[in-house]
Amino acid sequence: MVRSLHRAGFRVLAGSDRGVVGVRRGLGGGSVVAVPAPSDGSAAFAGALERHVDAEGVDVVLPLAESALAALVVEASDDLMARVAGPTREQYAALSDKARLAELARAVGVAVLPGVVVGGAGQPLPPPPVVVKPLASATLGDDASITYVRPVFAATAEARDRAVARVLAVTGRALVQPLVEGERWHVHAWRGASGGGGVAARVRRSWPPRVGMTCASRIEAEPAAVDAALAIMAAVGYRGVASADLIRSPDGVLAVHDVNPRIPFSVAEALAAGLDTPRIAVEIALGRDPDVPEPGCGSRYHWATGEARWLARPGRAAVARDLAGIPVRRGAVLDPLARGIALAGVLDLAGTGMRRIPGCVDRLRRRA
């Protein structure tokens, strides 16, 4: 991601709560500032970011992590939110709440996965196997910290009930969905003033299995998945970059279950296909109409940390053979997990004048 911004003429500024030396090394000597983590307090994070915005004359803020985006939505001033390369508060509320997302999707003709919204004990629940997740993408805690609760696969009624109780205790509302086995698709989409587009990756493995982040995928032609994401983005008037997760069930129905209005963890997946979503997001935020070449198909993506966990499971020989082909397979990307970064920014050298464009980054990736 950082390298793509460098290639587009931007200079990167990063902020981290985990030490400056390693971050600066990863940025090739770029500027670094210290910021608190959003998970340690949304007000402290937003306040630190606003001070950097004021000191540096920042034009655009680019959130890349759910905790950072949620902290800005909750705590940022209206002036700071106006600079965010992402959704407005209203758009974020519509897309991050899975019940509202389902209504939006149905309104534009996109299928959704079935599920039961749980707001307390005693409600009837779907029989296992199920997936249990919070209704909202991130939750503001009593201590003003931002909490992200990951989805859980539950194969038994006991595991389901424990997962529901945990989600209710943290967030107050849960979504319980029957497990749907089928093709999993991850979409990287963009929408600007004069059009939009994207790429779709067929997910081959994720970690944790069934409910986690993509750790092996291949970019394939699946225009219906991209069109579904763009239709939902258009329904709320969102211009920018987003990711979406969909499942095609055995009966052929393609259903959406998540839309995140930000650059996702697996940004290297899009970059490998020739879709430069970091650059696109910044240019849309600056009011430009991005020039987006047609992305290609066939590139493969591997998240190293997730694949390493698969290698510890039975049946690891197939994963090992897959990974062994990366050095000789054209278009294959191994995406290692780097040190956490809470804030990154770039200096716009291509425009008129010097503009700093910070962005909130959870993990910095590099192409191996």
JOGIPE-V141958 format. One record per residue. N is the residue number from 1. RES is the residue in one small letter. SS is DSSP state (@ for helix, = for strand, . for the rest). Layout:
BEGIN
n/res/ss
N/RES/SS
N/RES/SS
END
This chain:
BEGIN
n/res/ss
1/m/.
2/v/@
3/r/@
4/s/@
5/l/@
6/h/@
7/r/@
8/a/.
9/g/.
10/f/=
11/r/=
12/v/=
13/l/=
14/a/=
15/g/=
16/s/=
17/d/.
18/r/.
19/g/.
20/v/.
21/v/@
22/g/@
23/v/@
24/r/@
25/r/@
26/g/@
27/l/.
28/g/.
29/g/.
30/g/.
31/s/=
32/v/=
33/v/=
34/a/=
35/v/.
36/p/.
37/a/.
38/p/@
39/s/@
40/d/@
41/g/.
42/s/@
43/a/@
44/a/@
45/f/@
46/a/@
47/g/@
48/a/@
49/l/@
50/e/@
51/r/@
52/h/@
53/v/@
54/d/@
55/a/@
56/e/@
57/g/.
58/v/=
59/d/.
60/v/.
61/v/=
62/l/=
63/p/=
64/l/.
65/a/.
66/e/@
67/s/@
68/a/@
69/l/@
70/a/@
71/a/@
72/l/@
73/v/@
74/v/@
75/e/@
76/a/.
77/s/.
78/d/@
79/d/@
80/l/@
81/m/@
82/a/.
83/r/.
84/v/=
85/a/.
86/g/.
87/p/.
88/t/.
89/r/@
90/e/@
91/q/@
92/y/@
93/a/@
94/a/@
95/l/@
96/s/@
97/d/=
98/k/@
99/a/@
100/r/@
101/l/@
102/a/@
103/e/@
104/l/@
105/a/@
106/r/@
107/a/@
108/v/.
109/g/.
110/v/.
111/a/=
112/v/=
113/l/.
114/p/.
115/g/.
116/v/=
117/v/=
118/v/=
119/g/.
120/g/.
121/a/.
122/g/.
123/q/.
124/p/.
125/l/.
126/p/.
127/p/.
128/p/.
129/p/.
130/v/=
131/v/=
132/v/=
133/k/=
134/p/=
135/l/.
136/a/=
137/s/.
138/a/.
139/t/=
140/l/=
141/g/.
142/d/.
143/d/.
144/a/.
145/s/.
146/i/=
147/t/=
148/y/.
149/v/.
150/r/.
151/p/.
152/v/=
153/f/=
154/a/=
155/a/.
156/t/.
157/a/@
158/e/@
159/a/@
160/r/@
161/d/@
162/r/@
163/a/@
164/v/@
165/a/@
166/r/@
167/v/@
168/l/@
169/a/@
170/v/@
171/t/@
172/g/.
173/r/.
174/a/=
175/l/=
176/v/=
177/q/=
178/p/=
179/l/.
180/v/.
181/e/.
182/g/=
183/e/=
184/r/=
185/w/=
186/h/=
187/v/=
188/h/=
189/a/=
190/w/=
191/r/=
192/g/=
193/a/.
194/s/.
195/g/=
196/g/=
197/g/=
198/g/=
199/v/=
200/a/=
201/a/=
202/r/=
203/v/=
204/r/=
205/r/=
206/s/=
207/w/=
208/p/.
209/p/.
210/r/.
211/v/.
212/g/.
213/m/=
214/t/=
215/c/=
216/a/=
217/s/=
218/r/=
219/i/=
220/e/=
221/a/.
222/e/.
223/p/@
224/a/@
225/a/@
226/v/@
227/d/@
228/a/@
229/a/@
230/l/@
231/a/@
232/i/@
233/m/@
234/a/@
235/a/@
236/v/.
237/g/.
238/y/.
239/r/.
240/g/=
241/v/=
242/a/=
243/s/=
244/a/=
245/d/=
246/l/=
247/i/=
248/r/=
249/s/=
250/p/.
251/d/.
252/g/.
253/v/.
254/l/=
255/a/=
256/v/=
257/h/=
258/d/=
259/v/=
260/n/=
261/p/.
262/r/.
263/i/.
264/p/.
265/f/.
266/s/.
267/v/@
268/a/@
269/e/@
270/a/@
271/l/@
272/a/@
273/a/.
274/g/.
275/l/.
276/d/.
277/t/@
278/p/@
279/r/@
280/i/@
281/a/@
282/v/@
283/e/@
284/i/@
285/a/@
286/l/.
287/g/.
288/r/.
289/d/.
290/p/.
291/d/.
292/v/.
293/p/.
294/e/.
295/p/.
296/g/.
297/c/.
298/g/.
299/s/.
300/r/=
301/y/=
302/h/=
303/w/=
304/a/@
305/t/@
306/g/@
307/e/@
308/a/@
309/r/@
310/w/@
311/l/.
312/a/.
313/r/.
314/p/.
315/g/.
316/r/@
317/a/@
318/a/@
319/v/@
320/a/@
321/r/@
322/d/@
323/l/@
324/a/@
325/g/.
326/i/@
327/p/@
328/v/@
329/r/.
330/r/.
331/g/.
332/a/=
333/v/=
334/l/=
335/d/=
336/p/.
337/l/.
338/a/.
339/r/.
340/g/=
341/i/.
342/a/.
343/l/=
344/a/=
345/g/=
346/v/=
347/l/=
348/d/=
349/l/.
350/a/.
351/g/.
352/t/.
353/g/.
354/m/.
355/r/=
356/r/=
357/i/=
358/p/=
359/g/=
360/c/=
361/v/.
362/d/.
363/r/=
364/l/.
365/r/.
366/r/.
367/r/=
368/a/.
END
